[in-house]
Amino acid sequence: MARFGFFTLLAALGAAVAALFLASLLTGPSGIGVGQGLRALISGRGGADMAVLVMQEVRLPRAILAVMVGGALGLAGAMMQGWLRNPLAEPGLLGTSASAALGAVIALQSGLATAFALALPLAALGGAAISVALMVALSGPRGSTLTVILSGVAISAIATAGTALVLNLSPNPFAANEIVFWMMGSLADRSMSHVQVALLPMLAGAALAVPVARGLDALTLGEDVAATMGVRIGRMRLLTVASVALLVGAATAVAGAIGFVGLVMPHLLRRAVGGRPSRLLPAAALGGAAMVLAADLAVRLIAPERDLKLGVLTALVGAPFFLHLILKSRREGL
């Protein structure tokens, strides 16, 4: 019965993602009708050249990236909370997102993003890769969980300081303005090239999450018990760090800083999956995709003329939820 309920949950989340994906494709200021838009998207032929351009080059990449980014952040958040056994853990704890942001900021400030269209996401991926290398160097291949977390906090602080330094020393106010807006997070003006850049790292990150799932179930009983059950704690830790770094780094590279998705969705769905981390992983991925799709729809409907940023909206929704979690944990601890 529990298994039936789990698959029912996945089916419901999948249906929500599909409905929101379709709504994302059909929402925009161009005035394209539903029938015209679907024909332009599927056939790509006929006289509606502008409709074909809007549907295939503007709306479709945006909707696909919303699914990819939301799924990656939801999956990464579920892995972090399962690994640390803490519902307040979130993917940015490892410093990958801050390092990816620093790489993107350097690309914007140096002019590489202007000279080469994909320089920004590639630089962000490079920043994420450097953060993982630094984390392994600081914590060591057999470092404890606490050492890995402290290394991530230190890397995040350094990357954030570096980003602030670049902004402070920027001689070009237009570049500084572009940096600030990019860091707010958005899926606007993305193309299929961004989908291609993020796809391989996200697939690799999701693949690394598969062998970790059962280990996370055993880890709920404690590291010592998990080790007696045959779980290789050191290997699981490395796979988890690598998976989260790939997922978060790729998401930050193409969308900027999108916060709270990896914190909110795993917590909302944990009770529905019976508290099992292995079941929470796919549920949180689908829930994260639905959340980002819904948020991206909201930014287009609430203030289409003001270019409300996606990361701003998720922060406005997620920050009060984070405070609620803190107060709830405090009450339960009293």
N, C-alpha and C positions, 0 to 999 in steps of 0.2 A: 504493500500500500504506500509505503514511504517512497519507494522507487517510482511508482505511478505518479505521486504528487510532485516529485522532482522533475520528471519529464514534462508534466503538465506546466510547471513553472517555466521551464525552458521554452516550451511551445508558446506560452503567453508572452514571454519576453521577446521571442523571435517575431511574433506577430506584431508587437508594438514597434520593433525596429523596422519591419517592413512597411508598416503604415506611416511611420514618421519619415522614412526614406522617400516614399512616394510623395508625401506632403512637401518635403524639402525640394524635390524636383519641380513641383508645381507652384511654388511660392516665389514671387519676385515682382519687381516693379515694371517688367517689360510688357505686361498686359497680354501674355500668351495664354490662350484658352487651354483647357484640359485636353481636349481632343487634338488640337493642333500641336501641343507640346509633346504628347505621347507619340504622335506620328513622326514628329521631327526627331525624337529621341531614338525611336526604333528603326525607322527607315533611313533617315538621313538624306532622303531624296525629295524632289518636288520643288515648288517655287518658293517655299518659305525659308529662304536662305538665312534670314536673321533668326528665325526660330531655331533652326538647326544649330547655328552658332551659339545661341544662348543656352540651349539645352545640353549640347554635347561638350562645349568648351568652358562653360561657366557653372551651370547648376550641377551637372553630373559629377565633376571632380570634387566640388564642394560637399556634396552629399556622401560620396565615397570616403572622403577624408574624415568627415564627421563620424562615420561608423568606425573607421580605422583608429582614429585618435581616441574616441570614447572607449572602444573595446580594449585598446592597449592600456589606457590609464586605469580602467576598471580591473583588468586582469592583474596589472602590477600592484595595485592597492590591495587586492585580495591576497596576493602572494606575500606582501610585506606584513600584513596583519596576521596571516597564518604562521609565518616564520617567526615573528617576534611575539606571537600570542598576545597581541595588544590591539584592541579595536580602534585606538587613536593613531596608529601608525599610518603613514602615507608615503607614496613613492618618492617624494622629494627628499626624504630623510637620507638617502644615499648621496646626495649632492649632484646627481646626474643632470637633473633639470637645470640647476644653476650653472653648471659647467657648459651645458649645451647652449644656454642663453648667452653666456660669455663668448662662446665661439661665434654665434650669430651676430652679436654686437660688434665684435672685432671686424667681421666681414662687412657690416654696414658702415662702420667708421672709416675703414681703410679704402672703401670704394670698390671692393671686390664684388659686392652684391650688384653693383651697377654694371660692372664690366662683364660679369658672367651670371646668367640668370639663376643657375643652381648653386652659386657660391654660398649663399646664405644657409640653405639646409645642409649642404655638405660640411660647411664650417661648424655648424651646430652638432652634427654627428661626430665630427672630429673632436670637439670639446667634450662630448659624452664619453668617447673612447679614452681620451686622456684621463678623465676622472676615474674610470675603472682601473686603468693602469696604476694611477697614484694610490687608489684604495688598496689594490693588491700589494703594492710596494710597502704601504704603511702598516697594513694589518697582517701581511704575510699569508701564505696559502693555508696555514692552519690556525689563523687568528680566531679568537673567540668572537661571539656575536657582539659583545660590548665593544671590542676593538674595532670591528667593522663599522658599527654605528658611530663611534667617536671619529673614525676616519672620514665617514661621510659628512658628519657635521662640520669637521674642519675644512674639507674640500668645498662644501657649500658656502661656508663663511668666506673663504678665499675668493671663490668665483664671484660671489655677490659684491665683495669689495672691489674686485677687478672691474666688474660692470659699472659700479659707481665711479671708479676712477676714470674709465673711458668717457663716461658722460660728463664728468667734471672738467676734463681736459679737452673736450671736443671743441675745436675752433669753429665748426660749422653748425649754426643753430638748426639748420634744416636736417642735417644728419642726426643731431641729438633728438629732434622731434620725431623723426622716423624710428629711431631706436626705442623711444618711450612707447610709441604706438604699437610697435611690434611686440614689445614685452607684455602688453596687455592681452595678447592672444586673439587670434582671429582666423577664420577660414575663408575670408573674402579674397578674391583675386588669386585663387590657387588654380593650378592646371594639372593635367594628367602627368606632367613631369614630376610634380611634387608627390603624386600617388606612387609613381615608380621609384622615387628616391626612398620613400618611407616603407614600401611594401616588403622588401627583402629583410631589413632589420626587424620589422615587426613579426614576420613569419618565423624568423630565427628565434626571437624572444618567446613566441608562443610555443614553439617546438621544445625549447628548453624547459618550459613550465610543465610539460607532460610527465617527465620522470620525477618531478618534484612533488606531484599531487599527493601520492600515497604517503610519502615521507612527512608531509605536513599534517596528515591525519594522525600519524603516530606521534608527531611532535606535540600534539595537544596533551599528551600524558607526561611530557617532560623529556629533556634530552637524554637522560640516563635510561629511561624506559624505552625510548625510541631506538637507542643504540643497541639495547638487548634484543630488540625485534629485528635487527639486521639493517637498520637505517644508517648509512654512512653520513654522519652529521657534517663533516668537512666538505664532502662532495656536494651534498644538498645545499650547503651555504654558498658555495661557489656558483652552482647552477642558478640559484635564486638571484644572487647579485648580478650575474651576467644577463639573465632574462629581464630583470627589472631595468637594468641599464639600457638594453636594446630597445625595450618597449617605450620607456620614458624619453630616451634620447631621440628616437625617431619621431615621437609625437611632438616634442618640443621643437624639433628641427623644422617641421612643416606648419605648425600651428602657433608657435610661441608658447607663453606660459599659460596653461589652462589648469587652474587649481581646483582642489576639493572633489574632483570626480572620483579619484582613487580612494578618498576617505569616505565619502557619503555612500556610494553604491554598495560596497561590501558590507557596510554596517546595516544598511536597510534590508539587505537580502539574507543576512546570516541566519536569522531565525527561520526563514522560509526553507532553508536547506538543512535544517537540523543542526546547525553549528559545525558541519563537516567542511573543512577547508577544501578538500578535493572537489566537492560539489559546488562550493562557492566560486571557484575559479571561472567556469563557463558562465555561471549565472551573473557574476559581476561584470564579465566582459560584455555580455548582452545588455545588462543594465546600464553600463557606462556608455555604450553606443547609443542607447535610447536617450540617455540624459543629454549627451552632446548634441544629438540631432534636435531634440526639443529646445535646447538652449539656443542653437543656431537659428532655428525657426523664430524663436522669441526675439532675438536681436534684429531680425528683419521686419518683424511686425510691430514691435513696440516703438522704435524710433528709426525708421528706415532712412530718413534724411540726415540723421546725426551720426551714423556709423558707430552705433554702440558696439563695444568690443565684447567678444565672447568670454574672455577671461574675466572681465569686469562683472558680467552677469553671473557666472558660476561662483565668483567670490562673494557676491551679494547674497546668493542663496546658500552657499556652503559655510560661510563664516558663522551665521547664527546657529546652524546645525552643529558646527564644531563646538560652540559654546554650550549647546544643549548636551552634547556628549560629555563634556568636562563636568558639568553640574550633575549629570546622572551618575558618572563614576564617583564623584565626591559623595553623593548621597548613599550610594551602595557601599562605600568604604566606611561610612560612619556607623 
